[in-house]
Amino acid sequence: MITEEFYQDGTYLRNNPDWHIGAAPWKSQGVLEILQRNRLTPHTICEIGCGAGEILALLQKHLPEDCTFEGYDIAPQAIELAKERENTRLHVHLADFLTTPEIQEAYFDVLLIIDVLEHFENCFQVLREIKPRSQYKIFHLPLDVSVKNVLGNRLIDFHYATGHLHFFTKDVALLMLREAGYEILDTFYTLPPLDTNPWSPQLGQLARKLVRVTKRGLERLPAKVLYSVHHDLAVRIFGGWRLMVLAQ
C-alpha cells in the first residue's frame, strides 16, 4: 500500500525529480480556462497537494492582483521547492489540509485538487470533508483506465511511479463526485504536451528530445484522429487525456 511515507521519505522525489514542474504550464492553463469559461473571478485560491507550487505561481501571473493563494502539501521536499515561489500573495505550508487544526475554519473561493484525488486512500471521505471548505472546487483527474493502458498492464506502473491508488474513466470520476454530493458545473478534457521537460541548448540533448517528441507525436496520431470524430471514444480506447472538472 502506498502511504504518506511515499511522499515524505524522498521516494516520490526520486521517481519524479522535478515534482512535475514541467507539467505546471498546461495544468495551470486548464485551470484558467475553466475559470474563464464560467466567468469566475476568485479572490482566494487554495491548492491541496500543491507540490512545488508552480501551478499557483503561474496562476498568480494571470489573475487579478487582489487574488491570494495558499498551498498545502505533506511532502517536505515539495514544500522546500515551493518556498522559492512564495511572495506577499502566495504562501505554502508543510501541513495536511484535512487535519491541521489551525485551518479547519478556513474558507476559500476556489479549492484546487489537481492530479491529487487519486492519491487519497478514501476518496469519498476526502470529498465530503473538503466540500464545505470553498464555494467552488476544480478537480484535474487522470483517466488512467483505457483499453490501451489495460492491455499494456500500465495501471500497476502508475501505482508504483506516482502513487495512484484509484483509477478513473470520465464516467466513473463524475459518478464519484455526484455520489459525494457535488454538482458538476463544467468539464472538459486536457491533453499533456508531447514533452514537458525543458528544452536544452546542448546539441545532443536537443536531438534526443526531438526524436522523443517525434516518436510520441506519431504514437498519438491515431488517438487524435479518432478524438476529432468522437472525444469520449478516443479517450476510452487510447487514454492520455485528463479531465478538468468545476464542481460545487
C-alpha positions as CSV (number, residue, x, y, z in Angstrom):
1,M,0.0,0.0,0.0
2,I,1.3,3.5,-0.9
3,T,1.3,5.5,2.3
4,E,2.2,9.0,3.4
5,E,5.9,7.9,3.7
6,F,6.0,7.5,-0.1
7,Y,5.8,11.3,-0.4
8,Q,7.7,12.2,2.8
9,D,10.8,10.0,2.7
10,G,12.0,11.0,-0.8
11,T,10.7,8.1,-2.8
12,Y,8.3,10.2,-4.8
13,L,11.0,12.8,-5.5
14,R,13.3,10.1,-6.8
15,N,10.6,8.8,-9.1
16,N,9.7,12.4,-10.2
17,P,12.8,14.6,-9.8
18,D,11.2,17.9,-10.9
19,W,8.0,17.2,-8.9
20,H,6.1,17.8,-12.2
21,I,7.1,21.5,-12.5
22,G,7.4,20.9,-16.3
23,A,3.7,20.0,-16.4
24,A,2.5,23.1,-14.5
25,P,2.1,25.3,-17.6
26,W,-0.6,23.2,-19.3
27,K,-2.3,22.3,-16.0
28,S,-2.5,26.0,-14.9
29,Q,-3.8,26.9,-18.4
30,G,-6.6,24.4,-17.9
31,V,-7.5,26.0,-14.5
32,L,-7.5,29.4,-16.2
33,E,-9.7,28.1,-19.0
34,I,-12.3,26.7,-16.7
35,L,-12.4,29.9,-14.6
36,Q,-12.8,32.0,-17.7
37,R,-15.5,29.6,-19.3
38,N,-17.6,30.1,-16.1
39,R,-16.8,33.8,-15.6
40,L,-15.3,33.2,-12.1
41,T,-13.0,35.8,-10.6
42,P,-11.9,34.3,-7.2
43,H,-10.2,36.3,-4.6
44,T,-8.9,33.4,-2.6
45,I,-7.5,30.1,-4.1
46,C,-6.1,27.2,-2.1
47,E,-4.4,24.1,-3.6
48,I,-4.4,20.8,-1.8
49,G,-1.3,18.9,-2.7
50,C,0.4,21.9,-4.2
51,G,3.7,20.1,-4.8
52,A,6.4,22.6,-5.9
53,G,3.9,25.4,-6.1
54,E,4.4,26.1,-9.8
55,I,0.7,25.9,-10.7
56,L,-0.1,28.6,-8.0
57,A,2.9,30.7,-9.2
58,L,1.7,30.6,-12.8
59,L,-1.9,31.4,-11.8
60,Q,-0.8,34.4,-9.9
61,K,0.7,35.9,-13.1
62,H,-2.6,35.7,-14.8
63,L,-5.2,36.5,-12.2
64,P,-6.0,40.0,-10.6
65,E,-3.7,41.4,-8.0
66,D,-6.4,41.1,-5.3
67,C,-6.3,37.3,-5.5
68,T,-4.3,35.5,-2.8
69,F,-3.0,31.9,-3.0
70,E,-2.4,29.2,-0.4
71,G,-0.8,25.8,-0.9
72,Y,-0.6,22.8,1.3
73,D,1.4,19.6,0.9
74,I,2.6,16.9,3.3
75,A,5.9,16.3,1.4
76,P,8.8,18.4,2.8
77,Q,10.8,18.1,-0.4
78,A,7.9,19.6,-2.4
79,I,7.4,22.5,0.1
80,E,11.2,23.2,0.0
81,L,10.8,23.8,-3.7
82,A,7.6,25.7,-3.3
83,K,9.1,28.1,-0.8
84,E,11.1,29.6,-3.6
85,R,7.9,30.8,-5.2
86,E,6.4,32.4,-2.1
87,N,5.6,36.1,-2.0
88,T,3.2,38.5,-0.3
89,R,0.2,36.9,-2.0
90,L,1.4,33.3,-2.3
91,H,2.1,31.2,0.7
92,V,2.8,27.4,1.1
93,H,2.6,25.2,4.1
94,L,4.0,21.9,5.1
95,A,0.8,20.6,6.5
96,D,-2.2,18.3,5.9
97,F,-5.0,20.5,4.8
98,L,-7.6,18.0,6.0
99,T,-6.3,17.5,9.6
100,T,-4.3,20.7,10.6
101,P,-6.4,22.3,13.4
102,E,-5.5,25.9,12.7
103,I,-7.0,25.9,9.2
104,Q,-10.2,23.9,9.9
105,E,-12.3,27.1,9.8
106,A,-10.5,28.5,6.7
107,Y,-12.8,29.1,3.7
108,F,-11.8,29.8,0.1
109,D,-13.5,30.9,-3.1
110,V,-11.8,28.0,-5.0
111,L,-10.1,24.8,-3.9
112,L,-7.7,23.2,-6.4
113,I,-7.3,19.4,-6.4
114,I,-5.0,19.0,-9.3
115,D,-4.0,15.4,-10.0
116,V,-4.2,14.6,-6.3
117,L,-7.6,12.9,-5.6
118,E,-6.3,9.6,-6.9
119,H,-3.6,9.5,-4.2
120,F,-6.0,9.5,-1.3
121,E,-6.9,6.1,0.2
122,N,-10.5,7.2,0.9
123,C,-11.7,9.5,-1.9
124,F,-15.2,9.8,-0.7
125,Q,-14.2,10.8,2.8
126,V,-11.8,13.5,1.4
127,L,-14.6,14.8,-0.9
128,R,-17.0,15.1,1.9
129,E,-14.5,16.8,4.2
130,I,-13.4,19.5,1.6
131,K,-16.9,20.2,0.3
132,P,-17.8,22.9,2.9
133,R,-14.4,24.5,2.7
134,S,-14.9,26.5,-0.5
135,Q,-17.5,27.8,-2.9
136,Y,-16.1,26.0,-5.9
137,K,-13.7,23.1,-6.5
138,I,-11.6,22.5,-9.5
139,F,-10.5,18.9,-10.0
140,H,-8.0,17.6,-12.5
141,L,-8.1,13.9,-12.8
142,P,-6.0,11.4,-14.7
143,L,-8.1,9.0,-16.8
144,D,-5.8,6.0,-16.4
145,V,-8.4,3.4,-17.4
146,S,-8.3,2.9,-21.1
147,V,-8.2,0.0,-23.5
148,K,-4.5,0.7,-24.3
149,N,-3.5,1.0,-20.6
150,V,-5.3,-2.1,-19.5
151,L,-3.9,-4.2,-22.4
152,G,-0.4,-2.9,-21.6
153,N,-0.8,-3.5,-17.9
154,R,0.1,0.1,-17.3
155,L,-2.0,0.7,-14.2
156,I,0.4,-1.0,-11.9
157,D,3.2,1.3,-13.3
158,F,1.1,4.3,-12.4
159,H,0.7,3.0,-8.9
160,Y,4.4,2.5,-8.3
161,A,5.7,5.5,-10.1
162,T,3.3,8.2,-8.9
163,G,1.3,6.6,-6.1
164,H,-2.1,6.3,-7.8
165,L,-4.5,4.3,-5.6
166,H,-7.5,4.9,-7.7
167,F,-8.0,4.7,-11.5
168,F,-10.7,6.5,-13.3
169,T,-12.7,6.8,-16.5
170,K,-14.6,10.0,-17.1
171,D,-17.9,8.4,-16.2
172,V,-16.5,6.8,-13.0
173,A,-14.9,10.1,-11.9
174,L,-18.1,12.1,-12.4
175,L,-20.2,9.4,-10.7
176,M,-17.9,9.5,-7.7
177,L,-18.2,13.3,-7.4
178,R,-22.0,13.3,-7.8
179,E,-22.4,10.5,-5.2
180,A,-20.2,12.5,-2.8
181,G,-22.8,15.3,-3.1
182,Y,-21.2,17.6,-5.7
183,E,-22.9,19.4,-8.5
184,I,-20.9,19.3,-11.7
185,L,-20.8,22.7,-13.4
186,D,-18.4,22.2,-16.2
187,T,-16.0,19.6,-17.6
188,F,-13.5,19.2,-20.5
189,Y,-10.6,17.1,-21.5
190,T,-7.0,18.2,-21.3
191,L,-4.1,16.6,-23.1
192,P,-0.5,16.8,-21.8
193,P,2.1,18.2,-24.3
194,L,4.3,15.7,-26.0
195,D,7.2,16.5,-23.7
196,T,7.2,18.6,-20.5
197,N,11.0,18.6,-20.0
198,P,12.6,22.0,-20.6
199,W,14.5,22.4,-23.9
200,S,18.3,22.1,-23.6
201,P,20.7,24.2,-25.7
202,Q,23.1,21.2,-25.8
203,L,23.0,19.7,-29.3
204,G,23.0,16.0,-28.1
205,Q,20.1,16.6,-25.7
206,L,18.2,18.6,-28.2
207,A,18.5,15.9,-30.8
208,R,17.3,13.2,-28.3
209,K,14.4,15.4,-27.4
210,L,13.4,15.9,-31.0
211,V,13.4,12.2,-31.6
212,R,11.4,11.6,-28.4
213,V,8.8,14.3,-29.3
214,T,8.5,13.0,-32.9
215,K,8.0,9.4,-31.7
216,R,5.4,10.4,-29.2
217,G,3.6,12.5,-31.8
218,L,3.4,9.6,-34.2
219,E,2.2,7.3,-31.5
220,R,-0.5,9.8,-30.5
221,L,-1.7,10.4,-34.1
222,P,-4.4,7.7,-34.3
223,A,-5.8,8.8,-31.0
224,K,-6.0,12.4,-32.2
225,V,-7.7,11.4,-35.4
226,L,-10.4,9.4,-33.5
227,Y,-10.7,12.3,-31.0
228,S,-11.6,14.7,-33.8
229,V,-14.6,12.4,-34.6
230,H,-15.6,11.2,-31.1
231,H,-13.9,12.6,-28.0
232,D,-15.1,10.1,-25.4
233,L,-14.4,7.0,-27.5
234,A,-10.9,8.2,-28.3
235,V,-10.2,8.7,-24.6
236,R,-11.6,5.3,-23.6
237,I,-9.6,3.5,-26.2
238,F,-6.2,5.3,-26.2
239,G,-6.0,7.1,-22.9
240,G,-3.6,10.0,-22.3
241,W,-6.2,12.7,-21.8
242,R,-7.2,14.0,-18.3
243,L,-10.4,15.6,-17.1
244,M,-10.8,19.1,-15.8
245,V,-13.9,19.5,-13.6
246,L,-15.6,22.5,-12.0
247,A,-17.9,21.5,-9.1
248,Q,-19.6,22.8,-6.0
